[in-house]
Amino acid sequence: MIVEGTLYCIDNFHELSKEHWAEFNTQEPSFNVYYLKNLDVILYKDNEVTQGYLFYLMFPSPYYKELNCQVDMFFLRKKYRGRGIGKRMFTKMEEKAKEAGCSRILSSYNNKLPLDGFYASMGYTSTHTAVMKEI
């Protein structure tokens, strides 16, 4: 079942976030709850247990008179992938963004996960490249 929620609707967030970050082979995350509690979330639940999350926020563009939506964090447990669940989660988020008057949705993802096809299948196009340098 796909539902709207908040960080506090995810009883197993610590467990899910550890699985999410393990896919990047990076250190265990230490999330800023103050920040995350202010984001909207689309959840995928199976038997009342959260199996995936899509955190997003809507904000006014600093460049144009428009409202944007940005995906902050997306994760779906491996056993639920390839069934269209992630696409349904994004569709729900897109509906909410359209209702709010957003004109575009922005997202990024870690290159360690092959998500090009996933995003392309939903009509997303690559417009920018994000780079990072650890110091």
C-alpha positions in Angstrom: 0.0 0.0 0.0 1.3 3.4 -0.9 0.5 6.2 1.6 1.5 9.7 2.5 3.3 10.3 5.8 6.1 11.9 7.7 9.3 10.6 9.2 7.3 9.7 12.4 5.2 7.2 10.3 8.2 5.0 9.8 8.6 2.9 12.9 11.5 1.0 11.4 13.3 4.0 9.9 16.7 3.2 11.6 16.6 -0.4 10.2 15.6 0.8 6.7 18.1 3.6 6.6 20.9 1.2 7.5 19.9 -1.1 4.6 19.7 1.9 2.3 23.2 3.2 3.2 24.7 -0.4 3.1 24.1 -0.3 -0.7 26.6 2.5 -1.0 29.2 0.7 1.2 29.5 3.8 3.3 29.3 4.5 7.0 26.1 4.2 8.9 24.1 7.4 8.5 23.4 9.8 11.3 20.3 11.6 10.1 19.4 15.1 11.1 15.9 14.5 12.4 15.1 18.2 12.6 15.6 18.4 8.8 13.9 15.1 7.9 10.8 15.7 10.0 10.0 18.8 7.8 9.9 16.8 4.6 6.9 15.1 3.1 7.2 11.3 2.6 5.6 8.7 0.4 5.7 5.3 2.0 5.3 1.8 0.7 3.9 -0.5 3.4 3.4 -4.2 3.3 1.3 -5.6 6.1 1.6 -2.3 7.9 5.4 -2.4 7.9 7.3 0.2 5.9 9.3 -1.3 3.1 10.3 1.9 1.3 10.3 5.7 1.5 10.5 8.7 -0.7 11.3 11.9 1.1 10.7 15.1 -0.8 10.3 18.9 -0.4 8.7 21.7 -2.3 10.4 25.1 -2.5 10.2 28.3 -4.5 12.9 28.6 -7.2 15.6 31.1 -6.3 15.8 31.9 -10.1 12.2 32.0 -11.4 8.7 32.6 -10.2 7.9 29.0 -9.8 7.6 26.2 -7.3 9.9 23.2 -7.5 9.8 19.7 -5.9 13.0 17.9 -5.0 13.4 14.2 -4.1 15.7 14.1 -1.1 15.9 10.4 -0.4 14.4 7.3 -2.1 14.7 3.7 -1.0 12.8 0.5 -1.6 13.9 -2.9 -0.2 15.3 -5.2 -2.8 12.6 -7.8 -2.6 10.0 -5.2 -3.7 12.0 -3.8 -6.6 11.0 -4.5 -10.2 7.3 -4.7 -9.5 6.3 -1.1 -10.3 6.1 -0.1 -6.7 8.8 2.6 -6.9 7.1 4.1 -10.0 3.8 4.2 -8.1 5.6 6.0 -5.2 7.0 8.6 -7.6 3.5 8.9 -9.3 2.0 9.7 -5.9 4.7 12.3 -5.2 4.3 13.8 -8.6 0.5 14.1 -8.0 1.2 16.0 -4.7 3.7 18.3 -6.5 1.2 19.1 -9.3 -1.5 19.8 -6.8 0.8 22.3 -5.0 1.6 24.0 -8.3 5.2 22.7 -8.8 6.5 23.1 -12.4 9.3 20.6 -12.1 10.7 17.8 -10.0 14.4 17.4 -9.4 16.2 14.3 -8.2 19.7 12.9 -7.9 21.0 9.4 -7.1 24.2 7.7 -6.2 26.1 6.3 -9.2 26.6 3.1 -7.3 23.0 2.2 -8.0 22.0 1.7 -11.6 18.9 4.0 -11.7 19.2 5.6 -15.1 16.6 3.2 -16.6 14.3 3.6 -13.7 14.2 7.4 -14.0 14.1 7.4 -17.8 11.1 5.0 -17.8 9.1 7.7 -15.9 10.1 10.5 -18.3 12.9 12.0 -16.3 15.9 13.4 -18.3 19.4 14.1 -17.2 19.9 17.9 -17.1 22.8 18.4 -14.7 25.7 16.4 -13.2 26.4 16.5 -9.5 30.0 16.1 -8.4 31.5 15.5 -5.0 34.9 15.6 -3.5 35.6 14.2 0.0 38.0 16.4 1.9 
